[in-house]
Structures are given as C-alpha cells and as structure tokens.
Amino acid sequence: MSKYKYVAINISSGKELSGEITASNQSDVLLKLQALGLKPKSISVIKSNKSSKNSSLFDRANEWILSLQNSVPQKDVVFFTRQMATFLNAGVSLPKSIKNISSAQKNLIFKRILDEMCDDLNSGIDFSEALAKHPAVFDQMYVSLVEAGEATGNLDDALKSLADYMEKSAKMSQAIKSAMMYPKFVLIFTAIIVFIILWKVIPIFQDLYGSMGGTLPAPTRALIFMSEIIQNNFFTIIGIIILFFIVKKYAFKTKAVNDVWDKFVINVPTFGVMNRQIIIGRITSTLSLLLKSGTSMIKSMEISAKVANNNEYFVALKKAMNDVKNGIDLSAAVKKTNQFEDLVVQLIETGEETARIDELMKKISDYYEEEVSVKIKGFASLIEPLLIVIMGVVIGGIVVGIYLPIITMGDVMTH
C-alpha cells in the first residue's frame, strides 16, 4: 500500500479539494475518489525509499499508464450501455455481460470499474447500486433509469433508451463544436498572421520608410505604433495572454462567475434564443426519458434541473418542482418561471390533459433539436464567407498600410 496526494473536484458542489489517501495503486485511488463523489484532477504518489525499492517494473508502468487515463470518455460509457442492452436482450446474465465487456475494454480505469461492478453483482448488490458507487462515470439520471428498469423488469429497454439519449446528446454537442471550430480557427489564424506582421515585417519596412523621408500616411503610422508596442513589450504581452487564460480557467470554477455567464448566454442577442432552445431540448428530453421509465415527476424534475447545465434554468426548475409538490399543475408551474416559451407550456398542458406527458416532452425535445440543427447550419453557411471577408479586410488593410508610402512616393516621383 502507498500514500497518494490528490486534487479533485466535488461533483455535487463543484469545489476543488486536495488531500492524501492510502491505496494499493493509482486505479484504487481513482475508484475511492469516485466512490466519494470526487472527480480527480491530479494524482501523485508520495514517494518513500521503501516503496520505491519494493515497487515492481510492472506496477510502475501501470501507474504511468493510469496517470494518462484519469477519466472515462463518454463514448466508452455509451458503447458500454449499448452492449449491455444487446447482451441482456440476448438473455446473458448481468455479471457475464459486464465481464464480457470488461475483457475487451482498453481504458484501464473503466476496466477496473467494470471488474468491481461485476464483483458487486456477484455479491448480491443490485446493478443500480453498483453503478451509483461511481458517480463520476454514471450520473444520477443514468442510475435512476437503470433503477426504474430493474423495478419494471425492462432493464434492456431502459439501457437501450439511455444509449439512444446519450448518442443524441453527443451528436448535438458535436454539431455545436464543429460549427464553432471553423470560426475559432480563422480568428486564431488571422490573429497570429497579424501578430507576426506587426512583430517581424513592419520593422523591416520601417527602415525603408526612414530612408524615404517625408510624412507617412496615417494608416502606416498606426501600424508602426502597434509594432513598436509589440517590440517594446513582447514578453509583457505574452505574459498578459497567459495570465488571461489562467484567470479565465479559475474564474469559471467560481459560482459567481458561472452564474453571470449562465445568464449572459441565454440573453445575448442572436445566440441567446438558440442557447435557450438547446437547454430546453436537453431538459425535455431528460424528462421524457425519466417519466417514460416510471420515475416520479418530482425526481425527474430534480434530475433534469441538474442536466440543464445552466443556473438560470436550474433555479427555475427547482421553483417549478416546489410548486408541483404543493399541488400546482406542471404547465402552470413552468409558466410561472418565465423561462419557457408559450409553445412548451401549451404542449405540457396538452400532455397533462391526455395523460401522455412523456410523449409530449419527447415532441418538444425533437422540435427544438430540429430548430437548433437548422440554426447551426444557417450559422455555419453565414459565418464562413463572413469570416473570409473579415480576414481579407484585416490582412489586406495591413498590406495596403505597409505599401501606401511606397505607392505615394511613386506617384510623387511620376509627377
């Protein structure tokens, strides 16, 4: 057994914690932290002469590999869920299904978790309880759906629905990331080109301008001014850029900054509506899945509030949940929050009247998914040519500013 230092995030509170823990190896540390509801950021062994002498080459290699694999990718969880549904549908037992998946698992952390779950099942623990021991991998919604599947005897259907839901969420996230990737690339590329021109190219031309004499045009003087700022404060500028990203990283770990950001993203012009639709689509999709599985309305709302990933909607759903507890209809409770469109309220009301609220939630989710997809495609088709024009204007303007004195001098000499 060795002692390890760890830095981890408390999943429920979001706070960063650090401490020491005793375990046989790094994978055991990860499992223990996950059981405590902590998501590890870094783990390091507290070295001692005795432990370093006794540790085998295999253990050291395993420690190094595990240090590279300190989390379980979402795609691995989706694949596991889909495989479990297939195995159970084919009549394979739970422990055997998990053992089969574990034997082919390449992620050592996930493999260790699956092996522990298999041992738990063989000792008589329910599948949902075994999953709940690893909140960093299987969240509350996952555990609740499995629990509902166990209660109704439709575990394979519950897992299939979960896999579909997770794949759908991943597809939407990927579409948003892909749409934002091109603008980010163009803006970063343009910034780098401008920086290099101001840093390296302008000083070369500055010597030429000096030999020409005369007064330089205003655009050229502006370029020289910016170039001199970079020349004289190069390391300061680099330091400010690095400091900005460090401050940004740690600022977003605070509740105050996250709350302000969450409010901003749903109210910002143009993109605010789309961000609201993404959040509402996520909430209604989760509610539909949970209600269909037989989970109570209150518990479904509680889980959906966490899935929203936005404090404004988290607070709104909590208020609506309390109203529902006090006997108010869901549609009326949701309307009171002023965070949901009339269409959503009307469809929920229809679902309440027809006792098909889970189906109506699914329709809302599908509608918003389609709306967001159309907007993302429209955004991509609009932003690409716009960014090319902006890049052309910026770089072209700089080039014109560089050669303007030469062109002006040529005109003077001609006349």
C-alpha positions in Angstrom: 0.0 0.0 0.0 1.2 3.5 -0.8 0.2 7.0 0.0 -1.1 9.3 -2.7 -1.7 13.1 -3.0 -4.8 14.1 -4.9 -6.5 17.2 -6.2 -10.2 16.6 -7.1 -13.5 18.4 -7.8 -16.5 17.6 -5.7 -19.2 16.7 -8.3 -22.1 18.0 -6.3 -20.7 21.3 -5.1 -18.1 22.0 -7.8 -15.4 22.8 -5.1 -11.8 21.8 -5.5 -10.4 19.6 -2.8 -7.0 18.2 -2.0 -5.7 15.6 0.4 -3.9 12.2 0.9 -5.3 8.7 0.5 -3.8 5.2 1.0 -4.3 2.7 -1.8 -2.6 -0.2 -3.5 -2.2 1.6 -6.8 -3.4 4.6 -8.7 -6.5 2.9 -10.1 -7.6 2.2 -6.5 -7.2 5.9 -5.7 -9.4 6.8 -8.6 -12.1 4.3 -7.5 -12.0 5.5 -4.0 -12.3 9.1 -5.0 -15.2 8.3 -7.4 -17.0 6.5 -4.6 -16.7 9.7 -2.6 -18.3 11.7 -5.4 -15.0 13.3 -6.4 -13.7 13.8 -9.9 -9.8 13.6 -9.9 -7.7 16.3 -11.5 -4.3 15.1 -10.5 -2.9 12.2 -8.5 0.7 11.7 -7.5 2.4 9.1 -5.3 4.1 10.2 -2.1 7.5 8.6 -2.6 9.4 6.8 0.1 12.6 4.8 0.0 10.9 1.6 1.0 8.1 1.9 -1.6 10.4 2.8 -4.4 12.6 -0.3 -3.7 9.7 -2.7 -3.5 7.6 -1.5 -6.4 7.9 -3.7 -9.5 8.5 -2.6 -13.0 5.0 -3.7 -14.0 3.5 -1.6 -11.2 5.4 1.5 -12.2 4.4 1.0 -15.9 0.8 0.5 -14.8 0.9 3.7 -12.7 2.2 5.7 -15.7 -0.5 4.3 -18.0 -3.2 5.1 -15.4 -1.9 8.6 -15.0 -2.6 9.2 -18.7 -6.1 7.6 -18.3 -7.5 9.5 -15.4 -11.1 9.6 -16.7 -13.6 7.6 -18.7 -14.6 9.1 -22.1 -18.3 9.5 -22.7 -18.1 7.4 -25.9 -16.9 4.4 -23.8 -19.9 4.8 -21.5 -22.3 5.0 -24.5 -20.7 1.9 -26.0 -20.9 0.0 -22.7 -24.6 0.9 -22.4 -25.4 -0.2 -25.9 -23.5 -3.5 -25.4 -25.2 -4.2 -22.1 -28.7 -3.7 -23.7 -27.7 -6.2 -26.5 -26.3 -8.8 -24.1 -29.3 -8.6 -21.8 -31.8 -8.8 -24.7 -30.0 -11.9 -25.8 -30.5 -13.5 -22.3 -26.9 -13.1 -21.0 -26.8 -12.5 -17.2 -25.7 -9.1 -15.8 -22.3 -10.3 -14.3 -21.5 -12.2 -17.5 -22.4 -9.2 -19.7 -20.2 -6.9 -17.7 -17.3 -9.4 -17.7 -17.5 -9.8 -21.5 -17.4 -6.0 -21.9 -14.6 -5.7 -19.4 -12.4 -8.2 -21.1 -12.4 -6.1 -24.3 -12.1 -2.7 -22.5 -8.9 -0.8 -23.3 -9.4 2.0 -20.9 -7.8 0.7 -17.7 -9.8 2.9 -15.4 -13.1 1.8 -16.9 -12.0 -1.8 -16.9 -11.2 -1.6 -13.2 -14.6 -0.1 -12.5 -16.4 -2.8 -14.6 -14.5 -5.6 -12.7 -15.5 -4.0 -9.4 -19.1 -3.8 -10.5 -19.0 -7.5 -11.6 -17.8 -8.4 -8.1 -20.6 -6.3 -6.5 -23.2 -8.1 -8.7 -21.9 -11.5 -7.7 -22.1 -10.5 -4.0 -25.8 -9.7 -4.4 -25.8 -5.9 -4.9 -28.3 -4.5 -7.4 -27.0 -3.2 -10.8 -28.2 0.4 -10.0 -26.4 0.3 -6.6 -23.2 -0.9 -8.3 -23.4 2.0 -10.8 -24.1 4.5 -8.0 -20.7 3.8 -6.5 -19.1 5.5 -9.5 -20.9 8.9 -9.8 -18.0 10.4 -11.9 -18.9 7.9 -14.7 -22.6 7.1 -14.1 -24.6 10.2 -13.2 -27.9 10.4 -11.2 -30.0 10.2 -14.4 -28.2 7.0 -15.5 -28.7 5.3 -12.1 -32.3 6.4 -11.9 -33.2 5.0 -15.3 -31.4 1.7 -14.5 -33.3 1.6 -11.2 -36.6 2.1 -13.0 -35.7 -0.6 -15.5 -34.9 -3.0 -12.7 -38.2 -2.3 -11.0 -40.3 -2.9 -14.2 -38.2 -5.8 -15.4 -37.3 -3.9 -18.6 -33.6 -3.3 -18.0 -32.6 -3.9 -21.5 -35.1 -1.4 -22.9 -34.0 1.1 -20.3 -30.4 0.7 -21.3 -31.3 1.0 -25.0 -33.2 4.2 -24.3 -30.2 5.5 -22.3 -27.8 4.7 -25.1 -30.1 6.5 -27.7 -30.4 9.5 -25.4 -26.6 9.7 -24.8 -25.8 9.3 -28.5 -28.4 12.0 -29.4 -26.8 14.4 -26.8 -23.3 13.6 -28.0 -24.4 14.3 -31.6 -25.8 17.7 -30.8 -22.7 18.6 -28.8 -20.5 17.6 -31.7 -22.6 19.6 -34.1 -22.2 22.7 -32.0 -18.4 22.1 -31.6 -18.0 21.6 -35.3 -19.9 24.8 -36.1 -17.6 26.7 -33.8 -14.4 25.1 -34.8 -14.0 26.9 -38.2 -14.6 30.4 -36.8 -12.2 29.7 -34.0 -9.5 28.5 -36.5 -10.0 31.5 -38.8 -9.9 34.1 -35.9 -6.8 32.5 -34.3 -5.0 32.2 -37.7 -5.8 35.8 -38.5 -4.6 37.0 -35.1 -1.3 35.0 -35.5 -0.7 36.4 -39.0 -1.4 40.0 -37.8 0.9 39.5 -34.8 3.8 38.2 -37.0 3.4 41.0 -39.5 3.5 43.6 -36.7 6.3 41.9 -34.9 8.7 41.0 -37.8 7.6 42.6 -41.0 6.8 46.2 -40.1 10.3 46.8 -38.5 11.9 45.9 -41.9 9.7 48.4 -43.8 10.2 51.0 -41.0 13.9 51.3 -42.0 12.9 51.7 -45.6 10.4 54.5 -44.6 13.2 56.3 -42.8 15.4 56.4 -45.9 12.5 57.8 -47.9 11.8 60.8 -45.7 8.6 62.8 -45.7 5.5 62.4 -43.6 4.0 58.9 -43.5 0.2 58.2 -44.2 -1.9 57.8 -41.0 -2.6 54.0 -41.6 1.2 53.4 -41.8 1.9 55.4 -38.7 -0.8 53.4 -36.8 0.9 50.2 -37.9 4.3 51.4 -36.8 2.8 52.5 -33.4 1.3 49.0 -32.8 4.5 47.3 -34.0 6.6 49.4 -31.5 4.2 48.4 -28.7 4.9 44.7 -29.5 8.6 45.2 -29.9 9.0 47.1 -26.6 6.6 44.9 -24.6 6.8 41.5 -26.2 7.2 39.4 -23.0 4.7 41.6 -21.2 2.1 40.9 -23.9 2.8 37.1 -23.8 2.5 37.2 -20.0 -0.8 39.0 -20.2 -2.2 36.5 -22.7 -1.1 33.5 -20.5 -2.4 35.3 -17.4 -5.8 35.8 -19.1 -6.2 32.1 -19.8 -5.2 31.2 -16.2 -7.6 33.7 -14.7 -10.3 32.5 -17.1 -9.8 28.9 -16.1 -10.0 29.5 -12.4 -12.7 32.2 -12.6 -15.1 29.8 -14.2 -14.7 27.5 -11.2 -16.4 30.1 -9.0 -20.2 30.1 -8.7 -20.5 33.9 -9.1 -18.7 33.9 -12.5 -20.7 30.8 -13.7 -24.0 32.4 -12.6 -23.2 35.6 -14.6 -22.1 33.6 -17.6 -25.2 31.4 -17.5 -27.4 34.5 -17.5 -25.4 36.0 -20.3 -25.5 33.0 -22.7 -29.3 32.9 -22.7 -29.8 36.6 -23.1 -27.1 37.5 -25.6 -28.5 38.8 -28.9 -28.9 36.3 -31.8 -27.4 33.3 -29.9 -29.4 33.6 -26.7 -32.5 32.1 -28.3 -30.5 29.2 -29.7 -28.9 28.6 -26.3 -32.3 28.6 -24.6 -33.6 26.0 -27.2 -30.6 23.8 -26.6 -31.2 23.9 -22.8 -35.0 23.3 -23.1 -34.4 20.5 -25.5 -32.0 18.9 -23.1 -34.4 19.3 -20.2 -37.5 17.9 -22.0 -35.5 15.0 -23.5 -34.4 14.0 -20.0 -37.9 14.5 -18.5 -39.4 12.3 -21.3 -36.9 9.5 -20.8 -37.3 9.5 -17.0 -41.1 9.8 -17.0 -41.4 7.0 -19.6 -39.3 4.8 -17.4 -41.7 5.3 -14.4 -39.6 7.8 -12.4 -41.8 10.1 -10.4 -42.4 13.7 -11.7 -40.6 15.3 -8.7 -37.4 13.1 -9.1 -37.5 13.6 -12.8 -37.6 17.4 -12.4 -34.8 17.3 -9.8 -32.5 15.3 -12.2 -33.5 17.4 -15.2 -32.6 20.6 -13.3 -29.0 19.3 -12.9 -28.8 18.2 -16.6 -29.8 21.7 -17.7 -26.2 22.9 -17.1 -27.4 26.4 -16.6 -28.0 28.0 -13.2 -31.0 30.2 -14.5 -32.9 27.0 -15.6 -31.7 25.1 -12.6 -33.3 27.7 -10.3 -36.4 27.9 -12.5 -36.9 24.1 -12.4 -36.4 24.0 -8.6 -39.1 26.6 -8.2 -41.4 24.7 -10.5 -40.7 21.5 -8.7 -41.7 23.1 -5.3 -44.9 24.3 -6.9 -45.7 20.9 -8.3 -45.1 19.5 -4.8 -47.7 22.0 -3.5 -50.3 20.7 -6.0 -49.9 23.1 -8.9 -50.0 21.6 -12.4 -46.6 21.3 -14.2 -47.7 23.5 -17.0 -48.7 26.3 -14.6 -45.5 25.9 -12.6 -43.4 26.0 -15.7 -45.2 29.1 -17.0 -44.5 31.0 -13.7 -40.8 30.7 -14.2 -40.9 32.9 -17.4 -38.0 30.7 -18.8 -40.1 28.6 -21.2 -41.8 29.6 -24.4 -45.6 29.5 -24.7 -45.3 26.6 -27.1 -43.6 24.5 -24.4 -46.3 25.4 -21.8 -49.1 24.6 -24.2 -47.7 21.2 -25.1 -47.1 20.3 -21.5 -50.7 21.3 -20.7 -51.9 19.1 -23.6 -49.8 16.2 -22.2 -51.4 16.7 -18.8 -54.9 16.6 -20.2 -54.3 13.5 -22.3 -52.0 11.7 -19.7 -49.3 11.5 -22.4 -46.9 14.0 -20.9 -43.8 11.9 -21.6 -44.7 11.7 -25.3 -45.3 15.5 -25.5 -42.0 16.1 -23.8 -40.3 14.0 -26.5 -42.1 16.1 -29.2 -40.8 19.3 -27.6 -37.3 17.9 -27.5 -37.4 16.7 -31.1 -38.8 20.1 -32.2 -36.1 22.1 -30.5 -33.4 19.6 -31.8 -34.6 20.3 -35.3 -34.7 24.1 -34.7 -31.2 24.1 -33.3 -29.9 21.9 -36.2 -31.3 24.4 -38.7 -29.9 27.4 -36.9 -26.4 25.7 -36.6 -26.4 25.0 -40.4 -27.6 28.6 -41.1 -24.9 30.0 -38.8 -22.2 27.9 -40.5 -23.2 28.9 -44.0 -23.3 32.6 -43.0 -20.2 32.8 -40.8 -17.8 31.1 -43.2 -17.9 33.7 -46.0 -18.2 36.5 -43.5 -15.0 35.4 -41.7 -13.2 35.1 -45.0 -14.2 38.7 -45.8 -13.1 39.9 -42.4 -9.8 38.1 -42.7 -9.3 39.6 -46.1 -10.2 43.1 -45.0 -7.9 42.9 -41.9 -4.8 41.4 -43.7 -5.5 43.4 -46.9 -5.8 46.6 -44.9 -2.4 45.9 -43.2 -0.7 45.2 -46.6 -2.2 48.4 -48.0 -0.9 50.3 -45.0 2.6 48.8 -45.5 2.8 49.7 -49.2 1.0 53.0 -49.1 4.1 55.2 -48.5 5.9 53.4 -51.4 2.8 53.9 -53.7 2.6 57.6 -52.6 6.3 58.1 -53.2 5.9 56.6 -56.7 3.1 59.0 -57.5 5.2 62.0 -56.3 8.2 60.9 -58.5 5.9 60.4 -61.5 4.5 63.9 -61.2 
